[in-house]
Amino acid sequence: MSEQSTTFTKENLDTFLKELGKTFRKLNGTSMPAEIILIGGAAILACYGFREMTTDVDAVIIASSAMKDAINRVGDKFGLPNGWLNSDFTHTSSYSPKLNEVSVYYKTFSNVLRVRAVSAEYLIAMKLRSGRKYKNDLSDVIGILYEHQKAGTPISMDDITNAVTKLYGGWDDFSQYSKDFIKYAFEVRDYEKLFADNVAEEKRSNDTLIGFEKDYPGLTTESNVNDILASLKEKRQSARQ
């Protein structure tokens, strides 16, 4: 549950991807191009302006075995953590094998590395499926809705339901909290305020979790973290009464 020390911004992410394209080309030549589909925070950095950074770069990686070596070489050059770009998320509940069908073009590097990003409503579906209260999942959902609203390309609840159905077969395996959250967002539609409120709440939750892990190291897991946060929040509220 610990955070990485490295942070990725839109600017340095492009720098790392550019170097990755050059390195992969040197190792693999030009006969077999590679494709990377950014998801999560990296996809938001690539496509939107409301996030300043992320702590990891998750992606679907479609490439020859030379890509692993290229990733490691770029990491060594820039002092990045091992596996700075990885597909570990494929072992989480937010993964769907259909993600490669729902991405949009971002950039091509060195004519061999094509980078795409998961498109808006599908990114929202993934964030709701994960629904982590101590990360940026829910504020990211609102941020995407808000940017599309401002751009005159609003995303509807039907769009999100269609994305959920395509990726996961429906809402059945989503938490009740995530389902209530997106319903409330469309009822209120004050995305600017909702975004600020959720960023603040996520920071409080993360700070609370850090304090808990200092006192009880090793007890927190992805499966129990929301229950722990809910219990700690209830205790704080009771103490104030």
Stockholm file with secondary structure:
# STOCKHOLM 1.0

chainA/1-241         MSEQSTTFTKENLDTFLKELGKTFRKLNGTSMPAEIILIGGAAILACYGFREMTTDVDAVIIASSAMKDAINRVGDKFGLPNGWLNSDFTHTSSYSPKLNEVSVYYKTFSNVLRVRAVSAEYLIAMKLRSGRKYKNDLSDVIGILYEHQKAGTPISMDDITNAVTKLYGGWDDFSQYSKDFIKYAFEVRDYEKLFADNVAEEKRSNDTLIGFEKDYPGLTTESNVNDILASLKEKRQSARQ
#=GR chainA/1-241 SS CCCCSCCBCHHHHHHHHHHHHHHHHHHHCSSSCEEEEECHHHHHHHHCSSCCCBSCEEEEEECCTHHHHHHHHHHHHHTCCTTSEECGGGGSTTCCTTGGGSEEEEEEETTTEEEEEECHHHHHHHHHHHCCTTTTHHHHHHHHHHHHHHTTCCCCHHHHHHHHHHHHSSSTTSCHHHHHHHHHHHHHCCHHHHHHHHHHHHHHHHHHHHHHHHHSTTCCCTTTHHHHHHHHHHHHHHHHC
#=GC SS_cons         CCCCSCCBCHHHHHHHHHHHHHHHHHHHCSSSCEEEEECHHHHHHHHCSSCCCBSCEEEEEECCTHHHHHHHHHHHHHTCCTTSEECGGGGSTTCCTTGGGSEEEEEEETTTEEEEEECHHHHHHHHHHHCCTTTTHHHHHHHHHHHHHHTTCCCCHHHHHHHHHHHHSSSTTSCHHHHHHHHHHHHHCCHHHHHHHHHHHHHHHHHHHHHHHHHSTTCCCTTTHHHHHHHHHHHHHHHHC
//
